[in-house]
Amino acid sequence: MSRILRLFSLFQRAFWSTLFARLSGRSPRKSLPFQADMIVRFLQLDWQGLKTWPVEVLRADLATRPLPDSATKLVRVRRAEGAPVPSFWIEPKDGAGGRVVLYLHGGSYLFGSHETHADTLARVALAADARVLAPDYRLAPEHPYPAQLDDAVSVYEWLVTQTEPSSVVVAGESAGGNLTMALLLALRDRGLPLPAGGAPISAWLDLAATRPSIMNNAATDYGDRETLLAQAALFAGGLPLDDPRVSPLFADLSGLPPLFIQAGAAERLVDENVELGERVRGAGGQAEVDLIPDHPHAPPFFAEWSPAARAGVDRLGAWIRSRTANDRA
């Protein structure tokens, strides 16, 4: 079956199964708008087929999928000349000042780019009134840990040669949330200047998948534990999956800048994100945890169809603005 026919078939199945579940009162996500509920159902069906595909085939498929464009129409994208890793600036068309969000995309460390995350990057730029710097860091399994961390550190070091750290927030979702935390820890440990804050979103923090929500939220989220463990092993490069270097939940979390931790209240990774906030506060730090009610993994992905997800992006943007200096006239 061709790619287009496969997607059409999945959307048809997702539509009818969501409609039937709604009419019968059996949808586990009935508080979501119908379209958002249907997208989650589509992702559940899609995941079952995709998880057996070779990484390179799945990358190619994901790179060609259509994205919402209501936000991307309001930004411009340009290459970050001189960056040590291929990186791109995403900027509101009506301009932004000196505030910068270094955004590290997700995708299990195997997939993703500034193009697959164009909608999210645009929404963050607009909500934060910021320039977003999006590096296309190296991916596993060709480049296992610590290639991604090395890339993130080098981009950050380059960024702060031209932007004050007090004007920078590091953010990212899923694997990018993991990388956000790994970068902050590396900067602390190396004695490098810390950014104004960090914003891990639906962060993949426990690669050993030991927290209860990984199974308890199976009905309301997409993905599965078995595949996450397999993907984690491809990234970890032989390290145990509970090693703090690849599972930041188990690291020493003292001495970090303030965090804004956002997750879907109905996602598989919610427990580890809530625990991150508790552990950071227990280590003497500041951490605000923002849970989007009834939403699955990576709520910003659903902002086109869900008012609650859009409001979550707005709160993220407001927090970034509150933490950072800005020189907009």
N, C-alpha and C positions, 0 to 999 in steps of 0.2 A: 504494500500500500504506500502510495506517495506520502510525503510529509504533509502536504496540504490536506489530502483526504483523511489522513490519520487525525489531524487536529480538528477537522470538521466533525468527524465521527465522535471524537471525545467531547467536543462542545455540545453536540446533540445529546449524548448520553448524560452529560452533566446537567443540561437544562431539564430534561425530563425527569431524571432521578431527584433533582432538587425540587422541582414542582410537585412531584408526588409526595416527597417527604414533608413539604410544607403543608400541602392540603390534608395530609393524614396526621399532622401534628407531631411528626417523628424526626424532624430535622434537629440535629444536635447543635445547630448554629442559627436557630430561628430568630435570634435577636439581631442578626446581621441583615443589612439590606439584601434583597433577593439576589441581585447581581453579584455582590461580594460572596454570598453563600455559594452561588453557582461556581464562581472562580475557585473557591477552595475545593469544591467537589471535583472540578476539572483537574486541579493539581493532584488530588488524591489518585484519580484514575491515570493521569499522565505519569506519575511517579512509578506506578506499578510496571509500566512498560519501559520507562527510561532507565530504571536502575540496573538493567542487564546490558545496556549498551556500552560499547567501548568509550573511554573518556573522550577520545578525539572526535568520535561521531556525535556524541552528545554536545560537545562544545560547538561544533558546526551547526547543529540544530538550534541550540539556544541563541546563537548569534544572529539568527535570521528571524526570530519571532517578533511579531508586531508589539509595540509598546504604546501606551497612551501618549498623546502629544500635547495635551492642553498646557502642561507646565513647560515642556521643552521648547514650545514656541516662544516662551518669554525669556529664554536665556540664549547666550552665545557660547560656543565651544571653540577653544583654540589650543594648540599644542603649547605645553610649558617648555619653552626653549631653554636649554641649559640644564634641565633637570637630569639627574644621574640615572633615572629610570624613566621609560616612556610614560609621560604624564600629561594631563590635560586640565586646563582651566575651564570651569563652568561659571559663568558670570551673568547676573541679571542684565537684561538689555538696557534697563534704565540706569545702570551703574551701581557700583558698590564701593565702599571705602576700603580701609585697610584690614578689615576683619577677614580671616581665612579659616576655612574648615578643611583640614586634611582628611579626606574621606577614603576609607579603605573598604573596597567592595567585598561582598560575600560570594559564596559559591563553593563551599566545602573545601576551599583552597585548590580546587581542581578546575573550576570554571569561572567565568565572569570577566568583565572589563568595564571601562567607562561607557561603552556603548550598551551593554546589556542592562546597565543600571542608570541609563540616561534619565528616566522619569524621576527616580529617587534623588539623584544628584541635583536635578533642576529644582525639585521641591525644597530640598535643604537650602540651596543657594537663595531661593526666594524668601523662605521663612526666616532665615537667619540674616538676611540682607548682607550676604557675604560672597566672597569669591571662594569657590570650592576647588581644591586641588585633588585630582583623582589619578593616582598612579596605577598603571597596569603592571602590577608586580608579577614576578615569576610564579608559575603554577606547578603544583605537583601533578602526577608523580615524577615528571621529568626533573623537577627541582623540589625535592623534599625540604623539610625544616633543616636549617634555618634560613633558606634563601629568601622567603617572604619577609621575615624580620629584618634581614640585612638590607633588603630593598627599602623597607619602611624607614629604617633608621637613616639610610643615606638620603632619602627624599626629605625627611624632616630636617636633617642637618643642612641641606641645601636651602630649604625654605627659610630657616631662621637666620640665614645670612642676609636676607632681604626683608624679613618681616619680624617684628618683635614677638617673642614667645607669648607675651601677654595678649597678643591679638590672634592667637591660634588656638583652635580646639580640634582635637583628633576625634574622629567618629567613624563608625562602620557597623555593618549589620552581619549577623551570623558568623561566618569565618572572619569577616572583617571586624566584628566585635571582639573576637579572640585576638586578632592582630592589633586592634586598638589597645587592649590590655597588655599584650606582650611588648608593644612599643613603649608604653608608659613605664613599664617595669624596667625595660632595658635602658631608657633614658635616666631613670633614677639610679640604677646600678652603675652606670657609666659616668655619673656626675655631670650629665648634660643638662642644659636649661629645660625645665618642664614647661609644657604649654599651659594655657589658662584653665583647661579642663579636658575631660574625656567623655565621650558619649557612646558607649557600647549599646547597640540595639539588637535585641534577640541574640545576644552573644553566645557563641558555642564555646563554653568554658570548661566543661567536663567531657573530654573526648572519650572517656571510658563509659559514658552514658549510664551513670549509676543513680541518678536522682529519680524519685517516683514519677514525676510528670512525664518522663520520657515514654512511659507506658500508659499512665493514667489519662493522658490527653490524646490518645490515638484517634478517637472519634472526631475530635474537633480540629485536628491539625493534619498536615500532609507530611509525607516522609515516613520512615520506619527506623527502628533502632538498629536492625541488622545492617542496613545500608550505611547508616551513619558510622558504625564501627568500621566497616570496610573502607569507607572514604577516609576516616581518621588515620587508619593504618597506612594508607598511601601517602598521606601528608607527613606523618610522624617520623618516617625514615628510620625505623628500628627502635625509637624511644618507646618506653612503656606509655600507654595512653593516659595514665594518671600522673605522668611526670609534669611538674609545675612549668617546665619550659614549653610544653604544648597544651597543658590544661591550666590556665592561669588562675582558676578558682582555688587551686591548692598552693599557690605561691604566697610569699610574704607580701601582704597588700598594704603595708605601711608606707608613708611618705609619698603618696600619690596626690596629684591635683584633684579638685572636686570632680565628681562623676555625676552624670545624668544617665541613668540606666533605664532603658525602655524595652518593653516586651509585650507580647500578646498574652493576656491572662489565660487563654485557652491553648497555648502552644506547648509543645513537648519540652522546650528548654526553659520554661518559666521558673522552675524551681531553682535552677542554677543561677539565673539572673537575680532572683530575690535574695538568694544566699550570698551572691557577690556583694550586694548592698550591705547585708548584715556583717559580712566579714570586713569590709572596708571600714564601716563605722566602728566595729570592734577593734580595729587597728588604729583608731584615732583619726580617721579621715572623714570626709564629707561625701555622702552618696544619696542622691534622690532616686527613688524607684518609681517609675511611671508605668503602670500596667493598663493596657488598652482592653476594656472589658470584652470578653467573648471572642477576641480576635486570635487568629493563628500566628504562626511564625512570620516575623518581619512585617509588622503592621503597615509601615510606610508603603509597601508594595501595593496595598489595597486602597490607597488614598484617593484614587480616581473614582472609586465606587462606594466608599464608606466615609460618611461624615465624621465618625469617631476616629478613624485613622487619619483623616486630614487634620482634625483637632490635635491629634498626637504630634504630627509634624509641626504644627504651629507652636505647641508647647516646647518641643525640641528647639525650634528656632528662637523662641523667646529666651530660653535658658542660655543658648549660645550668645545671644546679644547681651544678656545680663553679665556674662562672664568676661567679655572681651572688649577691648578698646576699638574704636572705629573712627576714621577720619573723614567720613562722608561730610561734604559741605552742607 
